[in-house]
Each structure stands twice: as structure tokens, then as C-alpha cells.
Amino acid sequence: MAIARAVEPISASDEEIRAALKDAFLPALLPALAQATGDLSLLRDDLRPSPRIALGVEQGGMTAEQQQAARELAFEVITAIRDGRAPSRTISIEEALMRATEWMTGTPAADDYLPLLLEELAPNDVDPRAPDWRKDPERPFFVAVIGAGMSGILAGIRLKQAGIPYVILEKNEDVGGTWFENTYPGARVDVSNAFYSYSFAQRVDWPHHYSSQEVLLDYFRSCAHEYGVVENVQFNTEVESVEWDEGRAMWQLHVRRKDGTRETIEANAVISAVGQLNRPQYPDIPGRDSFEGPAFHSARWDHSVDLTGKRVAVIGTGASAAQFVPVIAQKVGHLTIFQRTPNWFVPVPHYQDEVPAGLQWLFRHVPHYVHWYRFWLFWNTTEGLLPAASVDENWPHRDRSVSEANEQLRTLLAAYLQAQFADRPDLLEKVMPKYPPAAKRIILDNGVWAQTLKRDNVELLTDRIKEITPRGVVTADGKEREFDVIIYGTGFQASKFLTPMKVVGRNGIDLHQQWDGDARAYLGITVPNFPNFYLLYGPNTNIVVNGSIIYFSECEVQYIMGCLKMLLDNGYKAMDCKKEVHDAYNERIDKGNLQRVWGVANVNSWYKNEKGRVAQNWPFNLIEYWQQTREPNPADYHLV
């Protein structure tokens, strides 16, 4: 893979350019050409995309006539660039952003949005979020980062750019986090790669729109190497406990190596990048440990087990199962799927498709195109389906939907399932959810789920599981089904943040005792009584129907770097979040989540913790989180 750098010269023939333009995403191509030539007249009103995009609508809602005219216009400009005939007026990125944003979205870009757009667009291969300061080399200050997944690598990149010495402690033998651990068949991301990637490290050669686990692991591994992070990682090193030394204002991290040896590492600050979805959740089923055949969780896939011709049971039908079930169904002898709760699926026809060769060619040869493509995805996910997830207090049908917009979404998603299972009413009854859409995670689908359930060797059961025996599974009706292999697709212990690690803060306070099963943090980052301790992907920073978690991580790391700068610039030893600030923030978060369908619906969901509170999700739009994390407010902290 190659990070987007200077574009390649254009030497293609007219025919080759026209062929590439057939694969172009036009709403992003014209702004790229306008910026490249300085000719904003290319953004013609008659070619403007639709400001509101419905599910499944291609090319930003542009009509066939608009698309043809846009391709002809793009052809003229690209060939002019090739032949040295293109205008070369220099315009500022701000001018291009303001005009292109208005053209792409149908509304003028507000001035307060401009800095965010500049950061997300990362124009001219500049990294706007990189620290513009460096630590005084005379000031001793050391940071320990826990975890070398996506967020931990990002933290390492920023710390290095600021000249702050650091170490990353990683329990695995390689970087990548969830993309290193989850190797089940069919594993892939459900956010387009142009957005599920660092804003400053765009790729021009993603093989698929939604990349597989192997490709994503390679991406994060290459970023760790290219930015010099990997040399700061101590692999096969698990942090067992972290303790704050009040007198010295230092953290002591007690770690265990793979060989069993233990060591204590001291740091002025700790950044926890352990994530939410890294500890498998197993179902509480009697006899689960009695099964005599191979049994494993999808997040700990046992590749030594050959499923060919086997009788296989899959317990759980969440996002992971929706990906691996269609793959293994093609090789097993018989597959029985035990479903507790059906999923809503959103149609994404190109979910598993390769990025067309023409689009890849345009990314490599048209200046700024990959950045404008990312911008389009960002802009259209700042709210995403958030309006359709909002609760109308007066809506009468709360068991099936929570507002008129939510009901409209339900109608669209239900129509998709009805079309997929029109020939199998018996399956349609089982797969049609009865709860409001977006109360649980909505799964991307290109039709493969229905195709799989219709296979002769696949059975979908909704009967409650009574127990697991040495030979198989017993359902509530007393019937025992025998299996050779059991696979658990039952998700993760998302609410148990930072477990099993022990964290002890000021006055000997244990973090897990303070949380008491209900994790909370200010901005999802800082917690009272735990100075200089920062969380990435902490409580209430998960996004449900809009955006990419990498966007959130970039906001969080920018805030943390601001915290470290505040400490270093002012000679402070420690900063501790004020309880009243923390509590007021979480009160607002709780209120916001109760205005969303996932906060009021009764369906079982990993979004809620054992207290029944939504501890995972961010209830507002993406821009609001960016505004709150641009820089820390000293008044929010006790500074020592």
C-alpha cells in the first residue's frame, strides 16, 4: 500500500481516461479538479449533487444526465492537465473549501466549520492535527501508552511529533489491536476505508471499499513502521496494574512479560488505548464447558479446526457472525445458527466489492481527489442516520419505532428484508426485527445473509438454548442436536472498560470500585481522582449511526496532546478532572442518550451496561465532539 503523496503525471490516452471516468465518484471529482486548476466555475449549479442522500443512492443523487455532463467536463479538464493546457490559477484551500462545501452540500460552510474541514481534508499532504510544538528537552517527562491498536499507534505518532519520550505496552506480538486479534473468516470493516483511516495517512490503493482484516492489519502495521512508532513498542507485555504515586506525581505500571517475568515502569502520564471490543463475551449457558468437541469464540478463531463437512453450531448472530457465517456455510456439512435477536440490515450492494480500477487510477493521478472523496464521506456521516434515531416523546408506537423518521427508516429496512426473503416467508418471520431500528447495531449487507440462510445445509433456529451437553445443544423443547464444533459469535465485554487491569489513583481509590460497573469519563478521556491518566475509546465515545471511530480517536489524541502541553508549558506535575465538571458532562450525555432510540428501547444491546445505562455511545453529531476536544480548558482541572 502507498500513502497518498504527490500525484503521478498523466500519460493515459483519451480512451483510457474515459474508461477511468466510468468508475469515478463525481461529487468529489469536480471539487478536486476545481482546486487543482483554481477554476471554481467547474462547480456548476446544474451539476450540483443532492443535499440529502437516501439509502442506496449512488453518485450523490446526480441524475444520469448530470453524470454524463460531469464526466465530459472532467474529461476536458483532465486531458487539459495532461497536455499542459489547464489553467493554473492559485487559490487558497480556504476559498476552495468554502465554495466546494457549498456546492457539495447545498448550504454555505459556516466559518466555525472551516478549521474542522481543513483538518479532515488534510490538503496538500499537510497534517493539520500534528502538534505545532515540541517538549523542552530539558524537562523530563515520559508517557506510557497501553495498547498498540489503532488508537495506540496514533498516540505514539503524536507523542513522537511533539518530542515526548514514550513506550507502548502491547500484550500481543504485533500491532493492530482488534485487527490483529479478530482473524475469523470474512472479517472486514463496516466503514468505508477512505474514512476508516488516519486523516494524515490516506491510501490510494485500497483493494476494496470496505477492507478485510488482513488489509487493515497491513495498513496499521505500515503506519506504525513508517512513522517510527514500532520501535517504541514492547510486545508480549501485559499491564496488570497501574498505581499513582501522589508524592512523586508518577504512575507505576506493573507489567508481565510473555516469559512470566514482571517489571515496574514509571511514567508521568498514562494513555490507555485498550479499546472497548477486545475481551470476548461468552454466553451464560449451563454446561458450556462440558462440550467435548472444539469450541471457540469468533474473536479467538481456532484456525487449526477444519470445518469441512462438519456439523457446526453458531451461537449468536451479531456483526461478526454476519460476516463469518456466509463464509463457513460454503464448506461445513451442516450449519445451525442459534439466533436470540434478529438484526436490521442496511443494503450496501458494493460492501464486498473491489475498488474499480478506474477509480484507483483517478486517485493516483488527480490532485486532491482522495482527500475530497474522504471529505464527502465525512460530511455525509456527520449526522448520518442520527435524525432517524431521535426520539419523539409523543410518538405512539414506541415498541416498533420512536419517531416518524425512525418509522420511515423501519419501512425502508423492512422492505429490504421482505424483498430478500420474499420466497421464504418462514425465514422472513424469523429475521424481521420487532424492535426499532438503530436500537442495536445495524449491519451492512449485500444480500449474502439471505443467500446463506436459504442454503440447504443451513438452519436458523430461534428456540431458546436450555443447555450445552458433551455432544451438542439442547433447546427449550428438550431436543438435543449433536454438533462437531461450536462457535460463539456473542460479542464482547464492552461495558467492562479496562478490565482485567487494576488502576489505583489518588488516595488509593480503585477505578473499578469508583465506577461500580458504570464507567464514566469527562469527554470519555479523563476521570476524577486519576491524574494524568487518559482514555482512548473510553466511555460514551462509540459511534452508532454516523462516522468513524478513527475520527473520534484523532479528536481524543488531539485533546490529550493539549493536556500534555498545558502540563509542560506551565510546569505542572499533574492535572485531575474536577468532579463537578465530570458529573455535569455525564448528566448531559445521559440526557442525550435518552433522546436516542438506543437509550429508550428495551431490546438487549451491548450499548448498555449492567446498570441499564448507555455507557458506550456518543449521542450527538461528530462536529460537536470535535468542538469540545479541540483544546483542554484549565478550569476543568485541579492543577498541581
C-alpha positions in Angstrom: 0.0 0.0 0.0 1.0 3.6 -0.6 0.2 6.6 1.4 -1.2 9.4 -0.9 1.8 11.6 -1.8 2.4 13.7 -4.9 0.1 12.6 -7.7 1.5 10.7 -10.7 1.8 12.5 -14.1 -1.0 11.8 -16.6 0.1 10.0 -19.7 -3.0 8.0 -20.4 -4.8 8.1 -23.7 -8.2 9.7 -24.2 -9.8 6.3 -24.3 -8.1 5.3 -21.1 -9.2 8.5 -19.3 -12.8 8.0 -20.5 -12.7 4.4 -19.2 -11.4 5.6 -15.8 -14.2 8.2 -15.6 -16.8 5.5 -15.9 -15.7 4.4 -12.4 -15.4 8.0 -11.0 -17.3 9.2 -7.9 -18.3 12.5 -9.4 -19.4 14.7 -6.4 -15.8 14.5 -5.2 -14.0 14.6 -8.6 -15.2 18.0 -9.7 -14.1 19.8 -6.4 -10.7 18.1 -6.8 -10.3 19.4 -10.3 -11.6 22.9 -9.3 -8.9 23.0 -6.6 -6.2 21.6 -8.9 -6.8 24.2 -11.6 -8.0 27.1 -9.5 -11.2 27.2 -11.7 -14.1 27.2 -9.3 -16.5 27.7 -12.3 -16.2 23.9 -12.7 -18.6 23.6 -9.7 -21.7 24.4 -11.9 -25.1 24.7 -10.2 -26.6 22.4 -12.8 -24.3 19.6 -11.7 -24.8 20.0 -8.0 -25.4 16.7 -6.2 -28.4 16.3 -4.0 -28.0 17.8 -0.5 -29.9 14.9 1.1 -28.8 11.3 0.2 -31.2 8.4 0.7 -30.1 4.9 1.5 -28.5 3.2 -1.5 -28.5 6.3 -3.7 -25.4 6.4 -6.0 -23.3 9.4 -7.2 -24.8 11.8 -4.6 -28.2 11.6 -6.2 -27.0 13.1 -9.5 -29.2 12.2 -12.5 -27.9 10.3 -15.4 -27.8 13.5 -17.5 -25.8 15.3 -14.7 -23.4 12.4 -14.5 -22.8 12.4 -18.2 -22.2 16.1 -18.3 -19.9 15.9 -15.3 -17.9 13.2 -16.9 -17.5 15.2 -20.1 -16.4 18.2 -18.1 -13.9 16.1 -16.1 -12.6 14.7 -19.3 -11.9 18.1 -20.7 -10.1 19.2 -17.6 -8.0 16.0 -17.1 -6.9 16.0 -20.7 -6.0 19.7 -20.4 -3.9 18.9 -17.4 -2.2 16.1 -19.3 -1.5 18.3 -22.3 -0.4 21.3 -20.2 -3.4 23.4 -21.3 -5.2 23.6 -17.9 -5.4 26.9 -16.1 -3.1 27.2 -13.1 -4.7 29.9 -11.0 -3.7 29.6 -7.4 -6.5 29.7 -4.9 -6.3 29.2 -1.2 -7.5 26.0 0.3 -9.9 28.1 2.4 -11.5 29.5 -0.8 -11.8 26.1 -2.4 -13.3 24.6 0.8 -15.9 27.3 1.2 -17.1 27.1 -2.5 -16.8 23.3 -2.8 -18.6 22.7 0.5 -21.5 24.9 -0.5 -21.6 23.1 -3.9 -21.5 19.6 -2.4 -23.9 20.2 0.5 -26.2 22.8 -0.8 -25.5 25.1 2.2 -22.8 27.7 2.9 -20.0 26.4 5.0 -20.1 28.1 8.4 -16.9 29.8 9.5 -16.6 27.7 12.6 -16.7 24.6 10.4 -13.7 25.7 8.4 -11.0 24.6 10.8 -12.6 21.2 11.1 -12.9 20.8 7.4 -9.2 21.7 6.9 -8.3 19.1 9.4 -10.4 16.4 7.9 -9.4 17.2 4.3 -5.7 17.3 5.1 -4.9 19.2 1.9 -1.6 19.3 0.1 -0.4 16.3 2.2 -0.2 18.5 5.2 -1.1 17.1 8.7 -3.1 19.9 10.4 -3.6 17.9 13.6 0.2 17.3 14.1 1.4 19.1 17.2 2.9 22.5 16.4 5.0 22.4 19.5 7.8 20.3 21.0 8.6 19.4 24.5 11.6 21.2 26.1 14.3 18.6 26.0 15.5 19.7 29.5 12.1 18.9 31.0 11.9 15.2 32.0 8.6 13.8 31.0 7.7 10.2 30.0 4.4 8.7 28.8 3.3 5.1 28.8 0.7 4.0 26.3 -1.2 0.8 26.9 -2.1 -0.9 23.7 -0.8 -0.8 20.1 -4.0 -0.9 18.2 -5.4 1.9 16.0 -5.5 4.5 18.9 -2.3 3.5 20.5 -0.4 3.8 17.2 -2.0 7.3 16.7 -0.9 8.3 20.2 2.6 7.2 19.5 2.7 9.2 16.3 1.7 12.4 18.0 3.9 11.9 21.0 6.9 11.4 18.7 6.0 14.5 16.7 6.0 16.5 20.0 9.3 15.1 21.1 7.9 13.4 24.1 9.6 10.1 25.1 7.2 7.2 25.4 6.7 3.5 25.4 3.7 1.5 24.1 3.0 -1.7 26.1 1.3 -4.3 23.9 0.1 -7.7 25.2 0.2 -9.2 21.7 3.2 -10.0 19.5 2.3 -7.4 16.8 0.5 -4.0 16.4 -3.1 -3.7 15.1 -5.3 -4.4 18.2 -8.7 -5.7 17.1 -7.4 -6.2 13.5 -4.6 -8.4 14.8 -6.9 -10.4 17.1 -10.0 -10.9 15.0 -8.9 -13.2 12.2 -12.2 -15.0 11.7 -13.2 -15.7 8.0 -14.8 -12.7 6.4 -13.7 -10.2 8.9 -13.9 -6.7 7.5 -14.6 -3.1 8.4 -18.1 -1.6 8.1 -17.0 2.0 7.4 -15.6 3.0 4.0 -11.8 2.9 4.1 -11.5 6.5 2.9 -12.9 7.4 6.2 -11.7 4.5 8.3 -8.1 5.6 8.1 -6.0 8.3 9.5 -6.7 11.7 8.0 -3.0 12.3 7.6 -2.2 8.9 6.1 -4.6 8.4 3.2 -4.2 5.5 0.9 -4.8 5.5 -2.9 -4.8 1.8 -3.4 -7.4 0.2 -1.1 -8.3 -3.0 -2.8 -11.9 -2.9 -1.5 -14.3 -0.2 -0.5 -14.6 -1.9 2.9 -11.3 -3.6 3.6 -10.7 -7.1 5.1 -8.9 -7.8 8.3 -5.6 -8.7 6.5 -5.6 -5.4 4.6 -6.4 -3.3 7.7 -3.7 -5.0 9.7 -1.2 -4.3 7.0 -2.3 -0.6 6.9 -1.9 -0.1 10.7 1.4 -2.1 10.7 2.8 0.0 7.9 1.8 3.2 9.6 3.5 2.1 12.8 6.7 1.4 10.8 6.6 4.5 8.6 6.0 6.9 11.5 8.7 5.2 13.7 6.2 4.0 16.3 7.0 0.3 16.3 10.5 0.9 17.7 8.8 2.2 20.9 6.6 -0.8 21.4 7.3 -3.5 23.9 5.4 -6.6 22.6 4.2 -9.6 24.6 3.9 -7.2 27.6 0.6 -7.1 29.5 -0.2 -4.3 32.0 -1.6 -6.0 35.2 -2.0 -2.9 37.3 -1.3 0.9 37.3 -0.8 2.9 40.6 -0.5 6.6 41.2 2.3 7.8 43.4 0.9 11.0 44.9 4.2 12.2 46.5 6.2 11.9 43.2 3.3 12.6 40.8 4.2 9.4 38.9 2.4 6.4 37.6 3.8 2.9 38.3 2.8 0.3 35.7 3.3 -3.3 36.8 3.7 -5.4 33.7 4.1 -9.1 33.0 6.1 -10.4 30.0 5.3 -13.5 28.0 8.0 -15.4 29.8 6.3 -14.7 33.1 8.8 -12.1 34.4 7.5 -9.0 35.9 8.7 -5.4 35.8 7.6 -1.9 37.0 7.7 1.0 34.6 7.3 4.6 35.7 5.6 7.3 33.7 4.5 10.9 34.2 1.3 10.2 32.3 -0.6 7.1 31.0 -2.7 6.8 27.9 -5.0 3.8 27.9 -5.6 2.6 24.4 -7.1 -0.8 25.2 -10.4 -0.2 23.5 -13.9 -1.5 24.2 -14.2 -4.5 21.9 -11.2 -6.7 22.9 -12.5 -9.1 25.6 -14.8 -11.8 24.3 -18.2 -12.2 25.9 -19.3 -15.8 26.3 -23.0 -16.7 26.9 -24.1 -17.9 30.4 -25.4 -21.2 29.3 -25.4 -24.2 31.6 -22.9 -26.9 30.6 -21.0 -24.6 28.3 -17.6 -26.1 29.3 -18.9 -29.7 29.0 -18.8 -29.8 25.2 -16.3 -32.4 24.1 -15.6 -31.0 20.6 -13.8 -27.9 19.6 -15.5 -24.7 20.8 -14.2 -21.2 20.4 -15.2 -17.5 20.2 -15.1 -15.7 16.8 -12.6 -13.2 18.3 -10.3 -16.2 19.2 -10.8 -18.2 16.0 -9.1 -21.6 16.1 -7.7 -22.0 12.6 -6.4 -25.5 13.4 -10.0 -26.7 13.3 -11.1 -27.8 9.8 -14.8 -27.2 9.4 -15.1 -29.0 6.1 -18.0 -31.4 6.2 -18.6 -30.8 9.9 -21.8 -30.3 11.9 -21.3 -26.8 13.2 -23.4 -24.7 15.6 -23.1 -20.9 15.7 -24.5 -19.2 18.8 -25.2 -15.5 18.2 -26.0 -13.5 15.1 -24.3 -10.2 15.7 -22.0 -8.2 13.4 -19.2 -10.8 13.5 -21.5 -13.7 12.8 -23.0 -11.9 9.9 -19.5 -11.8 8.4 -18.2 -15.3 9.1 -21.4 -17.4 8.7 -21.7 -16.8 4.9 -18.0 -17.9 4.5 -18.1 -21.1 6.6 -21.6 -22.1 5.3 -19.9 -22.9 2.0 -17.6 -25.6 3.5 -19.4 -27.1 6.5 -21.6 -30.2 6.2 -24.5 -28.6 8.1 -24.7 -25.3 9.9 -27.2 -24.5 12.7 -27.5 -20.8 13.7 -29.0 -20.0 17.1 -30.5 -16.5 16.9 -31.6 -14.7 20.0 -32.4 -11.3 18.4 -32.6 -10.6 14.7 -30.7 -7.7 13.1 -31.7 -4.8 11.0 -29.7 -4.8 7.7 -28.9 -1.8 5.6 -28.3 -2.6 1.9 -24.8 -1.8 0.7 -24.5 -3.5 -2.7 -20.8 -2.9 -3.1 -20.0 -3.9 0.5 -17.5 -6.6 -0.5 -16.7 -5.2 -4.0 -13.2 -4.2 -5.1 -12.5 -0.6 -5.7 -12.8 -0.2 -9.5 -9.5 0.2 -11.4 -10.7 3.5 -12.9 -11.3 5.0 -9.5 -7.9 3.9 -8.3 -6.3 5.4 -11.4 -8.1 8.7 -10.7 -6.9 8.7 -7.0 -3.4 8.3 -8.2 -3.5 11.0 -11.0 -6.0 13.7 -10.0 -4.6 16.1 -7.4 -6.6 16.2 -4.1 -9.1 13.7 -5.3 -8.6 11.2 -2.5 -9.0 14.0 0.1 -12.2 15.3 -1.4 -13.6 11.7 -1.5 -12.9 11.4 2.2 -14.5 14.8 2.8 -17.7 13.7 1.0 -17.9 10.6 3.2 -17.2 12.7 6.3 -19.8 15.3 5.6 -22.5 12.8 4.9 -21.8 10.9 8.1 -21.5 13.9 10.5 -25.2 13.2 11.2 -25.7 10.1 9.2 -28.8 8.3 10.5 -28.8 10.3 13.7 -32.1 12.2 12.9 -33.7 8.8 12.3 -32.5 7.7 15.7 -34.1 10.6 17.6 -36.9 10.1 20.0 -40.3 11.8 19.7 -41.8 11.9 23.1 -45.3 11.9 21.7 -44.8 9.1 19.2 -47.4 6.4 19.9 -45.7 3.2 18.6 -42.6 3.0 20.8 -42.4 -0.8 20.6 -41.6 -0.6 16.8 -40.2 2.9 16.3 -39.6 6.1 18.2 -40.4 8.9 15.8 -41.7 9.5 12.3 -38.2 9.5 10.9 -37.4 6.2 12.7 -40.6 4.7 11.3 -39.6 5.7 7.8 -36.2 4.1 8.4 -38.0 1.0 9.6 -40.1 0.9 6.5 -37.1 1.1 4.2 -35.1 -1.6 6.1 -38.2 -3.9 6.4 -38.8 -3.6 2.7 -35.2 -4.7 2.1 -35.8 -7.8 4.2 -39.1 -8.5 2.6 -37.5 -8.4 -0.8 -34.6 -10.6 0.3 -36.9 -13.3 1.8 -40.0 -12.9 -0.5 -39.7 -16.6 -1.4 -39.2 -17.8 2.2 -41.9 -16.5 4.4 -40.8 -18.9 7.1 -37.4 -17.2 7.3 -38.8 -13.7 6.9 -40.8 -14.2 10.1 -37.6 -15.1 12.0 -35.4 -12.4 10.6 -37.8 -9.5 10.8 -36.9 -7.5 14.0 -39.7 -6.3 16.2 -37.7 -3.5 17.9 -37.0 0.0 16.5 -34.1 0.3 14.0 -30.8 1.7 15.4 -31.6 0.4 18.9 -28.9 -2.2 18.2 -26.1 -2.1 15.7 -27.3 -2.1 12.1 -25.4 -4.5 9.9 -24.2 -3.8 6.3 -25.4 -6.4 3.8 -25.1 -7.0 0.1 -27.6 -9.8 0.0 -25.3 -12.5 1.2 -27.1 -13.1 4.6 -30.3 -14.1 2.9 -28.5 -16.2 0.4 -26.8 -18.1 3.2 -29.9 -18.7 5.3 -31.6 -20.2 2.2 -28.9 -22.8 1.6 -29.9 -26.4 2.0 -27.2 -27.0 4.6 -28.1 -24.1 6.8 -30.8 -23.9 9.6 -31.8 -20.8 11.5 -33.2 -21.5 15.0 -34.8 -19.0 17.3 -35.5 -21.5 20.1 -34.0 -20.7 23.5 -30.9 -22.7 24.4 -31.5 -24.7 27.6 -28.0 -26.2 28.0 -24.9 -27.4 26.2 -24.0 -31.1 26.6 -20.8 -33.0 25.8 -22.4 -33.8 22.4 -24.2 -30.7 21.4 -27.0 -28.2 22.3 -30.4 -28.7 24.0 -33.1 -26.3 23.2 -36.1 -25.3 25.4 -38.3 -28.0 23.9 -35.9 -30.6 25.2 -34.5 -31.6 21.8 -30.7 -32.3 21.7 -28.9 -31.5 18.5 -25.4 -33.0 18.1 -22.5 -31.0 16.7 -18.9 -31.5 15.9 -17.9 -27.8 16.5 -19.5 -24.8 18.4 -18.6 -21.3 17.5 -19.6 -18.3 19.7 -20.5 -15.1 17.9 -21.6 -13.4 21.1 -19.7 -10.2 21.1 -17.5 -8.5 23.7 -17.5 -7.3 27.3 -17.8 -3.8 26.1 -19.1 -2.3 29.3 -16.1 -3.6 31.4 -13.7 -0.9 30.5 -10.0 -1.5 31.2 -10.6 -5.0 32.6 -8.8 -7.0 33.8 -6.3 -4.3 34.5 -6.3 -2.7 38.0 -6.0 1.0 38.2 -5.4 2.8 41.5 -5.5 6.6 41.7 -5.3 9.2 44.4 -5.8 8.2 48.0 -5.8 4.5 47.0 -9.0 4.8 45.0 -9.6 1.8 42.7 -11.0 2.8 39.4 -13.3 -0.2 39.0 -14.7 0.4 42.5 -15.3 4.0 41.7 -17.1 3.1 38.5 -19.0 0.2 40.2 -20.0 -1.3 36.9 -20.9 2.1 35.4 -17.9 3.5 33.6 -17.9 7.3 33.0 -15.3 9.8 32.0 -15.2 13.5 31.1 -15.2 13.7 27.3 -14.6 9.9 27.5 -11.0 10.8 28.3 -10.4 11.9 32.0 -11.7 10.6 35.3 -11.6 12.4 38.7 -9.1 11.0 41.2 -6.9 9.7 38.3 -4.4 12.5 37.4 -2.5 12.4 34.1 -4.5 9.3 33.2 -6.2 9.5 29.8 -8.5 7.1 28.0 -8.9 6.5 24.2 -12.2 4.9 23.1 -13.4 5.4 26.6 -17.0 5.6 27.9 -19.5 7.2 25.6 -17.1 7.6 22.6 -18.6 4.9 20.5 -20.5 6.0 17.4 -23.6 4.1 16.2 -25.1 5.5 13.0 -22.6 8.2 12.0 -18.9 8.4 11.5 -15.7 6.5 12.1 -14.1 5.6 15.4 -10.8 6.8 13.9 -12.2 10.3 13.7 -13.0 10.1 17.4 -9.5 8.8 18.2 -8.0 11.7 16.4 -10.1 14.2 18.4 -9.2 12.4 21.6 -5.5 12.3 20.9 -5.5 16.0 20.0 -7.2 16.8 23.3 -4.6 14.7 25.2 -1.7 16.3 23.5 -3.2 19.7 24.6 -3.3 18.4 28.1 0.3 17.4 28.0 1.2 20.8 26.5 -0.6 22.5 29.3 1.3 20.5 31.9 4.7 21.1 30.2 4.2 24.8 29.4 3.2 25.7 32.9 5.4 23.4 34.9 2.5 21.5 36.4 3.1 18.0 37.7 -0.5 16.8 37.4 -4.0 17.6 36.3 -7.0 16.0 37.8 -10.5 16.4 36.4 -12.9 18.2 38.7 -15.8 16.1 39.9 -18.4 18.7 39.2 -17.2 19.1 35.6 -17.2 15.4 35.1 -20.7 14.9 36.6 -22.3 17.8 34.7 -20.9 16.4 31.4 -22.1 12.9 32.1 -25.6 14.2 33.0 -25.7 15.8 29.6 -24.5 12.6 27.9 -27.2 10.6 29.7 -29.9 13.0 28.7 -28.7 12.9 25.1 -28.7 9.1 25.0 -32.3 9.0 26.4 -33.2 11.1 23.4 -31.9 8.4 21.1 -33.5 5.1 20.2 -30.7 3.0 21.8 -31.3 4.7 25.1 -35.1 4.0 25.3 -35.5 0.7 23.5 -35.9 -2.4 25.7 -34.1 -4.7 23.3 -30.9 -6.4 24.6 -27.8 -4.5 23.4 -24.1 -4.2 24.2 -24.6 -0.4 24.2 -26.0 -0.7 27.7 -24.1 -1.8 30.8 -25.3 -3.9 33.7 -26.9 -0.8 35.3 -29.0 -0.3 32.2 -27.2 2.9 31.3 -25.8 3.5 27.8 -22.1 3.7 28.7 -20.8 3.3 25.1 -22.4 5.7 22.8 -21.9 9.3 21.8 -25.4 10.7 21.3 -24.6 13.8 19.3 -23.1 14.6 15.9 -19.4 14.4 15.0 -18.8 18.2 14.9 -19.9 18.7 18.4 -17.3 16.2 19.8 -14.5 17.9 17.7 -15.5 21.3 19.2 -15.3 20.0 22.7 -12.0 18.3 22.3 -10.0 21.0 20.3 -8.1 22.0 23.5 -8.5 21.5 27.2 -9.9 24.2 29.5 -7.6 24.6 32.5 -10.7 25.5 34.6 -11.9 21.9 34.2 -9.0 20.6 36.2 -7.2 20.7 39.5 -3.7 21.6 38.5 -0.8 20.7 40.8 
